[in-house]
Each structure stands twice: as C-alpha cells, then as structure tokens.
C-alpha cells in the first residue's frame, strides 16, 4: 500500500510531503520515529492505473505549464498551482508525485520520467535538453505543435474510416437479421417442395436454419467482439494490429512508410531545435517506427553518421530518401538550418498521406456500398427464387 505522508523534520524545521510504500500507517510512524522525524498527517493513497493514459491529457498539461511559466512562476510554483486546481483523482495523483520529486531537488524532466505511462519519452527528452538553456517554454511550444499535428493527421484517418465502418457494420447487422430470422421462416414455407429448390437456395436455407438455432450465440459473440475491439482501441493494440495488417498490402505499404517518415522527420527537427545532436536524436525518433525494417535502416544511418558520413549520404545509403528529400538535405547541410529542412520534408510527406487517404476514401466508399448491397440483394433473390420458379411454371 502507498501512503501520502506529511513530515516535519525538527533538525531543519522543514515540512515535506512523501509517498511511502508500507504495510500500514503504524509501520511508517515507527520508521520515521527512528530517524527523529514527526508525522503530521498520513493518508492512504489510491493507486490509479496509468497503463492506458485514459484521463491524463498531456497536451493540456503542457499548455497550462507553458502559460504559467511564461508568467514568471518557478516550476515548483506552477506544479503547486496545478495541484490546487479541481482535477480528476488520477491527474491530481500524478501532479502530487511530480511536486514531491521537485521538492526532493530533482529536475522537471526527471520528475516527469517517473511516470513513463503518462509522459512520452519525447516530451521528457525535449524538456531535459531545454533545462540546460532555461527555455522550457520553447520546448513545450515545440511539443504542443508536434502533438497537434499528429492528432490532426490521426483525426483525418479516423474520419476516413468512419463511413466505411458504418456501411460494413450496418450491412452485417441487416444480413444477420435476414439470415438468422427471415430465412428460417422462409425455409418452413419451402419444406413441402424442397426437391425443386436450387442448390444455392438449399444452402442458404441450411445456413439460415443454423443461424436461427444459434442466434443468441451469434449476438453474444458480436457484442463480445465489439467490447474486445473497444478495449484494444483504448490500449493501442488495435491500431498496431491494423497497421501491421495494412503493411501486408503493397498499395498501402508505401504510404505507411511515408507516414512513419513524416513523424520521424518532425521528431528529429524538434529534438535538433532543443539542442540534441543528430546521433542522440535518432534513437528517440526511431521508436516511432513500427516497421522493423525501417528501425534497422535508421539504426544503420546513425552508425554511418557516427563514422563521419554526411547526413544526405547516410540517408541515401540506407534508402531513407528520394531525389527531392536528398536535395533538401544537401541544402540543409549547406545552410546549417537542418531543422527547418526536416520540417519541410515532414510536411511534404504528411500532405502525401492526406492525399492518399482522401483518394482512397472516395474510391472505397462506393465500392463497399455496392458490395454490401449486392450481398443483401443476393440473399433476397435466393429467398424468392422458388417463388419466381413457381410463377414461371403457372
């Protein structure tokens, strides 16, 4: 169990707060009494799971932190101010932990690093670099812009997937209703002249009868599947699975790589602006690549740079660029403004991904609609085929 303890040290006259793990409050009092410290208050701390980062808004935290720092407050004063705000228990718990680390003399980056599930390594690295120049607000500006760009691209992808998902989902529900409820009732009508039914209609009737007998099981399986998808979406596993699945198709593989490269270039630009060397920035950017081949190429590029190769040559050697980006890198090397060039490269790749999403959406929506319509129409035609045969024989 963890306890939030307020302690008075008679030798220094200071009051501090600590988070202590122990079996009981009495154990804490006995341990502190041996060191000559007095317990002013002790409260059991509720443990909040941060594995999904469901309630802590990192971008909002960065915006508030930047605003308060720009007003002239110290970092400790800013965190204390944020702690005093009305906030969710999980957020308040994280802020108290950060405050305690700061009071112990740790830097802000070190305090944030204690909550790796809440604060991305990229944010921690940016703040750590900026602490050497006392420009934390600038690092926060860079990170906020970085996250907003990433979220905007993510929203475009999500919006593009909504309509096809609705079409497929609604079509699946209609098909399940027809096969599990309507078809079994038609099969009873056709029992007397089953010998005259076509093979396709007989197969449909058998499938419908099986679905009707196990309809509750099918509905339960669908509900559990939707719940599992929701949980997988929240912990990020669904996104990773979909990215790997799409990576198997040649038409999508290229654009998935471009998407990764846009994020990597933007990350490198942000870290270089914060004072990182390219060799130190690459490992952090490398974590954004979900493709093993791309990660290996980035690692090889880093080794080439450490051996003294030019950046543009290292990119070309490891197949991380094309003619346009190679020329841009050469311009950045000559001008010395490599972060700006990397921003331009990231923007170009981002625009290419957006165009691909828009074109694919315009093509996929009518195709999916036709496929679902044809499937439902085929079920209806097979159900009424015996009626057409009887009408034609009269």
Protein Blocks (a to p, Z undefined) as FASTA:
>chain_A
ZZddddddfknopacddddddfbfklmmmmmmmnopacfbdcddddddfklommbcfklm
mmmmmmmmmnopafklmmmmmmmpccdfklmmmmmmmmmmmmnopafklmmmmmmmlmcf
klmmmmmmmmmnopmklmmmmmmmmmmmmmmmmmmmmmmmmmmmmmmmmmmmmmmmmmmm
mmmmmmmmmmmmmmlpcfklmmmmmmmmmmmmmmmmmmmmmmmmmmmmmmmmmnommmmm
mmmmmmmpmklmmmmmmmmmmmmmmmmmmmmmnopafklmmmmmmmmpmbfklmmmmmmm
mmmmmnopafklmmmmnopacfklmmmmmmmmmnopmmlmmmmmmmmmmmmmmmmmmmmm
mmmmmmmmmmmmmmmmmmmmmmmmmmmmmmmmZZ
